[in-house]
Amino acid sequence: MSPSGLLRGACRTTLISLLLVCCLLPPGAQGQKFPLRVEPQNPVLPAGGSFLVNCSTDCPNPKLITLETSLPKKPVGNGLGWAAFQLSSVTSDSQVLCSGFCDGFQMTASSDITVYRFPERVELAPLPRWQPVGENLTLRCQVAGGAPRTNLTVVLLRGEEELSRQPAVGEPAEATVTVLAGRDDHLANFSCRTELDLRSRGLGLFQNSSAPRQLRTFALPVTPPHLVVPRLLEVGTTWSVNCTLDRLFPASEAQVQLALGNQMLNPAVESHGDTITATATVTASAEQEGAREIVCNLTLGSDSREARENLTIYRFWGPILNLSESSASEGTKVTVTCAAGARVQVTLDGVPAAAPGQPAQLQLIATERDDRRNFSCNATLEVDREILHRNRSAQLRVLYGPKIDQAKCPQRLTWKDRTTNVLRCQARGNPDPELHCFQEGSQNEVPVGIPFTVMLNYSGTYSCRAVSSRGTYTVTVVMNVQGRNAHAVTIVMVVLVTLGLVTTTAALVYVFGLQKRSDIYQVNQGSTWLPLTSRQPEEAVGEGPS
């Protein structure tokens, strides 16, 4: 056995012997007249501490005052009726016993020593990296060490809010509490604290706290994200892909991935309130031609949601509309060709090609009527049960010499002097010709197509020539300008003729009327003239007076 063990055994034997002696002494024979005192009485010490114990009595002639203890002790002084001892290395609760004799009677007194120590470890168990909103969260706090346990309490906290208060039980002690996680708990700090309350023993309230742990809560709906993609996408074109999800919290911490097949996209992610939107630009390449799948994966906390949509990438080559000559001279043979890629059906001016992938073609001899003629090429391609259309058009220009339509350019004109008129002549051709009208002889030019004042000297024959790089076309126009006097004579003659006709007509009407009224002529009485008779019917003659 070690020396310290032997010492503790000896002290224990001595203490038991003293107790037996005290118990065997008759009542009144234990020196109660002069009791023995122990100071301090029932002290509370920090673990490992030391303190001074004083044993004293009022006995006038005390003998053998001593201190019995299992703790290391050292006498520090004595006198009549007292003895002092220094105790050290107090690591656990214990008891000391002072003893002595007074007038042959034994005196004893004891004191309990309470040792306190702070917890060696106060730790809150790790929290989930993410905690779903609306689910239970259990907080666990472990406390190792700490005494006296009857004065030790474990408190679980959210920030400064007290969630639970429990006594420290067991070694190590564990305190738990279950709370319902909510949005308000996001980024909240949780911790636990021990309280060693020794205020009733004349000391204070000692607190030890764990390191805080931050909680992150999240809410993710069961519905998948809303993924908007084009059903068809042509090689070489660019399109936007949108992925949106509502009712998630916190939206700003959600992670979104967009992928086209094996190609990861680089989306721009924005959050507003409880909504998150990811937008990416997709450029289709020839290597991706065919049926593809776009995937949107959204992760928040410890959960994720995914949406998938199909996309068909296709190539629609053409149509290409080609004219063998876009500007052909009149009488030239022109070939028009419409072509497109494989699987594309083309139609040229309503006439389809023989088969998909084959070109359509027509030929013509260019005439004036073909100038500015439009040719249309239509291409159709079926992709994923959808018919796609494309059109191309081209215009043919036919080069031909100038022409003047005589129906639109009268060859004889009669105008009045000093009146405003328009010489209406039109010329056509490709290229557009220039039209000028010059008076033969004087070579004076009159404007064409715009108003001008006609003078007498404008009378004459004019050559109207349409000129272009492809030739000249001439029409002769005779212009007759009449003076104002001729106009007056004509008016007078018309008036006189009219008046003559009116006078003659009136005379004839008068004579004819007079004859009708004078069918019977009579001689007035007393007249020597004989009556003139007319050849009238008998009944008419008989109507006169007898």
ZAVO-926960 format. One record per residue (C-alpha): residue in three letters; y, x, z. Coordinates in steps of 0.2 Angstrom, whole numbers, plus 5000, padded with zeros to 4 digits. Each point is the difference from the previous one (the first is absolute). Layout:
AlaYXZ...
This chain:
Met500050005000Ser501850064996Pro501250055014Ser501149854996Gly498549895002Leu499550085017Leu501849985006Arg500049824995Gly498349975009Ala500650085016Cys501649905000Arg499049844997Thr498850055015Thr501550035012Leu500849844995Ile498449905003Ser499850095017Leu501849955006Leu499749824994Leu498449995010Val500850075016Cys501449884998Cys498849864998Leu498950055015Leu501550025012Pro500249855011Pro501549884997Gly501650075007Ala499350175000Gln500750054982Gly501750055005Gln500949844994Lys501350035014Phe500650144989Pro499549964982Leu500050144987Arg501149974984Val499850064982Glu501550024989Pro500249954987Gln499049855001Asn499049944985Pro501050114987Val499949984981Leu500050164991Pro500050064982Ala498350074995Gly499950195004Gly501549995012Ser500150075018Phe500849935016Leu500350045018Val499049915013Asn500649995018Cys498949955014Ser500949975016Thr499849915018Asp501149965015Cys498650075011Pro500850125013Asn498550124999Pro499149984984Lys498650114995Leu499250054983Ile501149904988Thr499250024983Leu499949924982Glu498349964992Thr500149984981Ser499050044985Leu501650074991Pro500550185001Lys501150025015Lys501150135008Pro500850005018Val501850024998Gly500549985019Asn499649925017Gly500849975017Leu499849905015Gly499349834994Trp500150044981Ala499250104986Ala500450004982Phe498950044985Gln500450024981Leu498849914989Ser499950054981Ser499049954984Val500049825004Thr499049934985Ser499249855006Asp500249865014Ser499450075017Gln500349985019Val500650125013Leu499649995019Cys501050075014Ser499150035016Gly500450085017Phe499749985019Cys501149945013Asp499450025019Gly498250014994Phe500149854989Gln499950024981Met501449934989Thr499849964981Ala501149934986Ser499749994981Ser501049984984Asp499549944982Ile500650114986Thr500249914983Val500250114985Tyr500849934984Arg500050074983Phe500749944983Pro498849954986Glu499450154990Arg500049904984Val500849834995Glu499649964982Leu500149854989Ala498549994988Pro500550024981Leu500649844992Pro499449954982Arg500950084986Trp500449824994Gln499849845010Pro499949834991Val501349885005Gly499249855010Glu498550105006Asn499650065018Leu500450175005Thr499250085015Leu501050145009Arg499050125011Cys500750125013Gln499050145008Val500550085017Ala499250155006Gly500350065018Gly501449935011Ala499949965019Pro499949905011Arg499349874988Thr500549865011Asn501850044996Leu499750044981Thr500449864987Val499950014981Val501349914990Leu499849974981Leu501749984991Arg500749954983Gly501650095000Glu500749965017Glu499149835000Glu498650005013Leu498449934992Ser498850025015Arg499950085017Gln498350055007Pro499450115015Ala499250164995Val498149985003Gly498750134996Glu500150174994Pro500750014987Ala500849845003Glu500249894984Ala501249854998Thr500049894985Val501049854993Thr499949904984Val501549944991Leu500349904984Ala500850124987Gly501549934991Arg501350054988Asp501250055015Asp498750135005His500250104984Leu500650175005Ala500049955018Asn499650135013Phe498649975012Ser499650115016Cys499249995017Arg500750065017Thr499350045017Glu500949955016Leu499650095016Asp500949905013Leu500150105017Arg501649915005Ser499149925015Arg499550185006Gly501850065000Leu499950074982Gly500649934983Leu499349924985Phe499250134988Gln499849964982Asn499050094986Ser500149934982Ser498950034985Ala500750064983Pro500649844990Arg499049944985Gln500849914986Leu499249854992Arg500149954982Thr499649824996Phe499849924983Ala499749834992Leu499149994983Pro499649834991Val498349974994Thr500749964983Pro499950134986Pro501650074993His500849924985Leu499750114985Val501049974984Val499450094985Pro500149974981Arg498349944993Leu500350104984Leu500850174998Glu500350094984Val499750194999Gly501750095001Thr500949865009Thr500649995018Trp499949865012Ser500349965018Val498749965013Asn500549915016Cys499049985016Thr500749895014Leu499349945017Asp500949895012Arg499849975019Leu499650185005Phe500750095015Pro500750135000Ala500350004981Ser500950165000Glu498550105006Ala498749934987Gln499350124987Val499749944982Gln499050084987Leu499949954982Ala498850064987Leu499649974982Gly498150044998Asn499950185007Gln501950034998Met501049995015Leu501749934998Asn501650045009Pro500749845006Ala501749975008Val499849915016Glu501349885008Ser499949895015His501149865005Gly499649915016Asp498149965000Thr499850034982Ile499550164991Thr500150034981Ala499450144990Thr500550034982Ala499350124988Thr500350044982Val498450014989Thr500050094983Ala498449974990Ser499250144991Ala498750014986Glu498850075012Gln500049845011Glu499749884985Gly498949865005Ala499749895016Arg500750085015Glu500349955018Ile501650015011Val499750015018Cys501349985014Asn499550065017Leu501149965015Thr499650085017Leu500949965016Gly499350065017Ser498150005000Asp499849874987Ser500349984981Arg500149874986Glu499650034982Ala500449904984Arg499250044983Glu500649944982Asn499350034983Leu501050084986Thr499650034982Ile500850154992Tyr500049994981Arg500750084984Phe500949894987Trp500450124986Gly501149934987Pro500349904989Ile500850124988Leu500849924985Asn500350124985Leu500949974984Ser499650134986Glu501849994995Ser501349925012Ser501350004986Ala499249974983Ser500849984983Glu499749844991Gly498350004992Thr499350135011Lys498249975008Val500149995019Thr498550005012Val500249935017Thr498750055014Cys499749945017Ala498950095012Ala499550015018Gly498750085012Ala498249965002Arg499549835005Val501849944995Gln500049864987Val501650014988Thr500749874989Leu501350044986Asp501149854995Gly498749885006Val498550094991Pro498850075013Ala499150174997Ala498250004996Ala499550055018Pro500750065017Gly500550184998Gln500349984981Pro501750014992Ala500849854990Gln500950044984Leu500949924986Gln500850064983Leu501549934990Ile501150054986Ala501850005007Thr501249874993Glu501849955004Arg499349865010Asp499050125011Asp501650085006Arg500249985019Arg498249935001Asn499350015018Phe498150045002Ser499249965016Cys498550085008Asn499149925015Ala498750085011Thr498949925012Leu498950085013Glu498849925013Val500050085017Asp499149925015Arg499949834991Glu501950004997Ile500750014982Leu501550124998His501250004986Arg501150124992Asn501149994984Arg500950124989Ser501249964985Ala500750104986Gln501349964987Leu499950054982Arg501550044990Val499949994981Leu501350104990Tyr500749904985Gly501550004989Pro501549895002Lys500049824994Ile501349875000Asp499549825001Gln501049914987Ala499749835008Lys501050075015Cys501350094988Pro500849874988Gln500550074983Arg501549894997Leu501449965012Thr501649904998Trp501350025014Lys501849965003Asp501450135001Arg500550055017Thr498549915009Thr498850095012Asn498250014994Val498450105003Leu499050084986Arg498249975006Cys498850124993Gln498550075009Ala498950154996Arg498450065007Gly498950154999Asn499250145011Pro501050105004Asp501449885001Pro501150014985Glu501950004999Leu500849864991His501750014991Cys500849894987Phe501350094987Gln501149914987Glu499650064983Gly501450104993Ser501150025015Gln498650055012Asn500849905014Glu498849965013Val499949835009Pro499149995017Val498349925001Gly499549885014Ile501750005009Pro501649884997Phe501450074989Thr501549924991Val499849974981Met501450054988Leu500249964982Asn499650184995Tyr498349985008Ser499449904984Gly498850094990Thr498250074999Tyr499250095015Ser498550125001Cys499249985017Arg498950155003Ala498750025014Val499650195002Ser498850095010Ser499050164999Arg498749914990Gly501149944986Thr501449874995Tyr500049824996Thr501549914992Val500549824998Thr501549944990Val501249885008Val501449914991Met501549955010Asn501349874994Val501649995010Gln501149854995Gly501950005003Arg501049875011Asn500949934984Ala498549954991His499549925015Ala501649895000Val499849954981Thr498349955003Ile500549895014Val501449924990Met498849974985Val498849925012Val501449895007Leu500649954983Val498349964993Thr499749905016Leu501649904998Gly499649974982Leu498349935004Val500749895013Thr501449934989Thr498849964986Thr498849925011Ala501449895008Ala500649944982Leu498349964995Val499649905015Tyr501749914998Val499749954982Phe498249955003Gly500549895015Leu501449924989Gln498849964987Lys498949915012Arg501449905007Ser500749944982Asp498549924992Ile501249844996Tyr501750024993Gln501349855000Val501749974992Asn501449945012Gln500749834996Gly501550014988Ser499450164992Thr499850024982Trp498650135001Leu498249954997Pro498850035013Leu498850154998Thr498249965002Ser498650115005Arg498249984996Gln499449935016Pro498649885004Glu500449824997Glu499849955018Ala501350135005Val501249924987Gly499849835007Glu500550055017Gly501950014995Pro501249865002Ser500149874986
